[in-house]
Amino acid sequence: MAQIYSIVRNGHQQKKFRAKLKTTYNSICPITGSRDLSNLEAAHVIPFVVCSSLNPNLAFSEFNGILMNKHIHRKEFETHKFTFDILNYEMFSDTLIQIPIIIGNDTLNLKVTQYKNKKIKIPKSCLHCLRYHYYEFLHKNKLCNKHVNIYYLEQIHTIDLTGAFDYDHDALLPDVI
């Protein structure tokens, strides 16, 4: 059984997290292309509350974050209205991938709809965390059974922040779609 941790979110750590993401993404939202820093937020891919209890090392890791326009971050990304298609990414360089945006069933009034299928460039090291978001997206949009993400949730405590990613791992999960 996984060890349970408890950490408290504080503003100083969140500011450092945002600063790391500003560097990683050159102060640009990879989805919208926005450069307006007042509209860019540090989005956790695996929610802070999940990281704080299962793997505190992920809570403020740049592998678990995307610099994101605030208009799509909380209402659309955190609610799993869209995600990134981890099964169809392409290598862009040794450290970057191009990964398409996929949108859920409820597209009414979504700001992100205009970016459907857009391939964004993000660090390959984010794939472990994106996998969690992807399976949550599938479940919330009724595209898979919940047990698929529960299986992956059990693995979060073992992510070692090296950014390694085993593409074939997803092929082993039952009833994905």
C-alpha positions as CSV (number, residue, x, y, z in Angstrom):
1,M,0.0,0.0,0.0
2,A,1.2,3.5,-0.8
3,Q,2.5,5.7,1.9
4,I,0.2,8.7,2.6
5,Y,1.8,12.1,3.0
6,S,0.5,15.5,3.9
7,I,2.0,18.8,2.8
8,V,0.5,22.3,3.0
9,R,0.3,24.5,0.0
10,N,2.0,27.9,0.5
11,G,2.3,31.0,-1.7
12,H,6.1,30.9,-1.7
13,Q,6.2,27.4,-3.2
14,Q,3.5,28.3,-5.7
15,K,5.5,31.4,-6.9
16,K,8.6,29.3,-7.3
17,F,6.5,26.7,-9.3
18,R,5.2,29.5,-11.5
19,A,8.7,30.9,-12.1
20,K,10.0,27.4,-13.1
21,L,7.1,27.1,-15.6
22,K,7.7,30.6,-17.0
23,T,11.2,29.5,-17.7
24,T,10.2,26.1,-19.1
25,Y,7.5,27.7,-21.4
26,N,9.4,30.9,-22.2
27,S,6.5,32.9,-20.5
28,I,4.1,31.7,-23.2
29,C,0.9,29.6,-22.8
30,P,1.7,26.7,-25.2
31,I,-2.0,26.3,-25.9
32,T,-3.2,29.9,-26.6
33,G,0.1,31.5,-27.4
34,S,-0.7,34.2,-24.8
35,R,2.3,36.2,-23.5
36,D,0.3,38.3,-21.1
37,L,1.8,37.3,-17.7
38,S,-1.2,38.7,-15.8
39,N,-3.3,36.0,-17.6
40,L,-0.9,33.1,-17.2
41,E,-1.1,30.7,-14.3
42,A,0.9,27.6,-13.1
43,A,-1.5,24.7,-13.7
44,H,-0.9,21.5,-11.9
45,V,-1.5,18.5,-14.2
46,I,-1.9,16.1,-11.3
47,P,-3.9,18.2,-8.7
48,F,-2.0,19.5,-5.7
49,V,-4.2,17.6,-3.3
50,V,-3.4,14.3,-5.0
51,C,0.3,15.0,-5.0
52,S,0.3,16.2,-1.4
53,S,-1.0,12.8,-0.3
54,L,0.7,10.4,-2.7
55,N,3.9,12.0,-3.9
56,P,4.9,15.4,-2.4
57,N,7.9,15.6,-4.8
58,L,5.4,16.1,-7.7
59,A,3.5,18.9,-6.1
60,F,5.7,21.7,-7.3
61,S,7.7,19.8,-10.0
62,E,7.9,21.4,-13.4
63,F,7.1,17.9,-14.7
64,N,3.7,18.4,-13.2
65,G,2.9,21.8,-14.5
66,I,1.9,23.8,-17.6
67,L,1.9,27.5,-17.9
68,M,-1.7,28.1,-18.9
69,N,-4.0,31.0,-19.8
70,K,-6.2,31.5,-16.7
71,H,-9.3,31.5,-18.9
72,I,-8.9,27.8,-19.8
73,H,-7.0,26.6,-16.7
74,R,-9.5,26.4,-13.9
75,K,-12.8,26.1,-15.8
76,E,-11.7,23.8,-18.6
77,F,-8.4,22.0,-17.7
78,E,-9.0,21.4,-14.0
79,T,-12.5,20.1,-14.8
80,H,-11.2,17.8,-17.5
81,K,-13.1,19.4,-20.4
82,F,-9.9,18.9,-22.4
83,T,-6.6,17.1,-22.1
84,F,-3.6,16.0,-24.2
85,D,-3.6,12.8,-26.3
86,I,-0.8,10.9,-24.7
87,L,-1.2,8.1,-27.2
88,N,-0.5,10.3,-30.2
89,Y,2.4,12.5,-29.4
90,E,5.4,12.9,-31.6
91,M,9.0,13.7,-30.7
92,F,10.0,17.2,-31.6
93,S,13.5,17.2,-30.1
94,D,15.4,15.1,-27.5
95,T,13.5,16.9,-24.7
96,L,10.3,18.2,-26.3
97,I,7.2,16.5,-27.7
98,Q,4.3,17.7,-29.9
99,I,1.0,16.5,-28.4
100,P,-2.5,17.1,-29.7
101,I,-5.3,18.7,-27.6
102,I,-8.4,16.6,-27.3
103,I,-11.8,17.9,-26.2
104,G,-14.5,16.1,-24.3
105,N,-18.1,15.7,-25.0
106,D,-19.3,19.0,-23.4
107,T,-17.9,21.6,-25.8
108,L,-20.6,24.3,-25.3
109,N,-19.0,27.7,-24.6
110,L,-15.5,26.3,-24.1
111,K,-12.7,28.7,-24.9
112,V,-10.3,25.8,-25.7
113,T,-12.5,24.4,-28.5
114,Q,-10.7,26.5,-31.1
115,Y,-7.5,24.7,-30.2
116,K,-8.9,21.2,-30.7
117,N,-6.3,18.9,-32.3
118,K,-3.6,21.7,-32.1
119,K,-0.3,20.1,-31.4
120,I,1.5,21.9,-28.6
121,K,5.2,21.6,-27.6
122,I,5.8,20.5,-24.0
123,P,8.7,18.8,-22.2
124,K,8.7,15.0,-22.7
125,S,9.2,14.7,-18.9
126,C,5.6,15.8,-18.4
127,L,4.2,12.6,-19.9
128,H,4.0,10.7,-16.6
129,C,1.7,13.4,-15.1
130,L,-0.2,13.9,-18.4
131,R,-1.1,10.2,-18.3
132,Y,-3.0,10.8,-15.0
133,H,-4.9,13.8,-16.5
134,Y,-5.7,11.8,-19.7
135,Y,-7.3,8.9,-17.8
136,E,-9.3,11.3,-15.6
137,F,-10.5,13.0,-18.8
138,L,-11.5,9.7,-20.2
139,H,-13.4,8.8,-17.1
140,K,-15.1,12.2,-16.6
141,N,-16.2,12.1,-20.2
142,K,-17.5,8.5,-19.8
143,L,-15.0,7.1,-22.3
144,C,-13.4,4.5,-19.9
145,N,-14.0,2.7,-16.6
146,K,-12.8,4.4,-13.4
147,H,-10.6,1.4,-12.5
148,V,-8.1,2.4,-15.3
149,N,-7.2,5.7,-13.5
150,I,-7.3,4.0,-10.1
151,Y,-4.6,1.7,-11.4
152,Y,-2.5,4.7,-12.5
153,L,-3.3,6.6,-9.3
154,E,-1.6,3.8,-7.4
155,Q,1.5,4.3,-9.5
156,I,1.9,8.1,-8.8
157,H,3.9,7.5,-5.6
158,T,6.6,5.8,-7.7
159,I,7.2,8.6,-10.2
160,D,10.8,9.6,-9.6
161,L,10.9,12.8,-11.5
162,T,13.4,11.5,-14.1
163,G,10.9,12.1,-16.8
164,A,11.2,8.6,-18.1
165,F,8.1,7.4,-20.0
166,D,7.2,3.9,-21.1
167,Y,4.9,4.3,-24.1
168,D,3.9,0.6,-24.0
169,H,2.7,0.9,-20.4
170,D,-0.7,2.1,-21.7
171,A,-1.2,-0.9,-23.9
172,L,-1.3,-3.0,-20.7
173,L,-4.3,-1.3,-19.2
174,P,-7.7,-3.0,-19.7
175,D,-10.8,-1.3,-21.1
176,V,-9.1,2.1,-21.8
177,I,-11.7,3.1,-24.4
